[in-house]
Amino acid sequence: MDPIDDVLAARSVEDSRYVSVEARGAWGISFRSPHTTYVMMIRSGRCWWQPGSHAEPELLAPGNCFLVRAGAEFALADEPGRSLVSCESLLASQPGSPVRHGTEGPVTEIVSARLAFDTGAAEPLLRVLPPVLRLDLDDSIGDALRSTFRLLELERTFSGFGSGFITSRLADALFVYALRTHVSSAESSHGWLSALSDPRLAPALRDLHTDLAHPWTVEELARRAGMSRAAFAAAFRRKTGDSPINYLTYWRMHRAKALLRDTESSLQQIALAIGYDTDAAFSRAFRRHESVAPGAWRRRWRASAADSREAAE
């Protein structure tokens, strides 16, 4: 298991969809959602990309692909300065796909996987991603990403039974391929995503995530990496910005929160599952990390989830 498996296994993807937009003539679409991450590609035509209100617009061409983190604000338009319609408004008015926008004129087709994350569960991933990632599709990973887009389009065009399930899983796969493209690039230089691209550190990271309950030490992790303790600790901090033990504690707390959210496991059971001998030791570590006891955290989260469900109804 690697850290991405850890995040995705924590039920962090609440909804994933594929949308094709056909924009004609004079048009503009704004995108901003605190919970939605996009993997987009310009399939045909051309448009201008406006990342925020102060950056210079950029002309996009067919094959340009990018991943946009939840919370980032941007716009696409046929020309800079167009009036904008929100993406959410378009999707609400046209629940099917393709979504059509604009009047007569040249067509730009934009295809996108939209993934709505539980921001708490996905926080370890979202915090190490920049707002926008331009993705290079010129290698084998990029080819896999393009192929997944093609499969999504085939499913949209010739949908049959189980289409919603297939589309959702392909959208999830597209997101992971986008992350692989980022990690394999020279620009991937921040946090544990960067460490995954290091052939020395990656095996130790995967071993750690496969068994968080193991009594890991820096010495043992260094042996898994085939490095001295000092060299491993230095390389780990250089890549992740943290020490191996702080990193281990962070992910243990992340796993603990998933178990507190999604199971009825007792504090003692959770403690043993993530590497603490007693519930008291686990509670002390959790309180240091989250500034609240695990039992209180669970009650608070469940009350908040119940309020959200009532508001949705």
Salt bridges, closest charged atoms under 4 A:
ASP6 OD2 - HIS209 ND1 2.79
ASP6 OD1 - ARG255 NH2 2.70
ASP15 OD2 - ARG17 NE 3.26
GLU22 OE1 - ARG100 NE 3.44
GLU58 OE2 - ARG134 NH1 2.52
GLU73 OE1 - ARG32 NE 3.66
ASP78 OD1 - ARG82 NE 2.76
GLU79 OE2 - ARG46 NH1 3.74
GLU88 OE2 - ARG114 NH2 2.49
GLU109 OE2 - ARG43 NH1 3.60
GLU123 OE2 - ARG127 NE 3.81
ASP143 OD1 - ARG146 NH2 3.26
GLU153 OE1 - ARG43 NH1 3.13
GLU153 OE2 - ARG156 NH2 2.31
ASP198 OD1 - ARG200 NE 3.50
ASP207 OD2 - ARG224 NH1 3.10
GLU219 OE2 - ARG229 NE 2.82
GLU220 OE1 - HIS214 NE2 2.92
GLU220 OE2 - ARG224 NH2 2.90
ASP262 OD1 - ARG11 NH1 3.52
ASP262 OD1 - ARG261 NE 3.93
GLU264 OE2 - ARG302 NH2 3.25
GLU290 OE2 - LYS257 NZ 3.09
GLU290 OE2 - HIS289 ND1 2.94
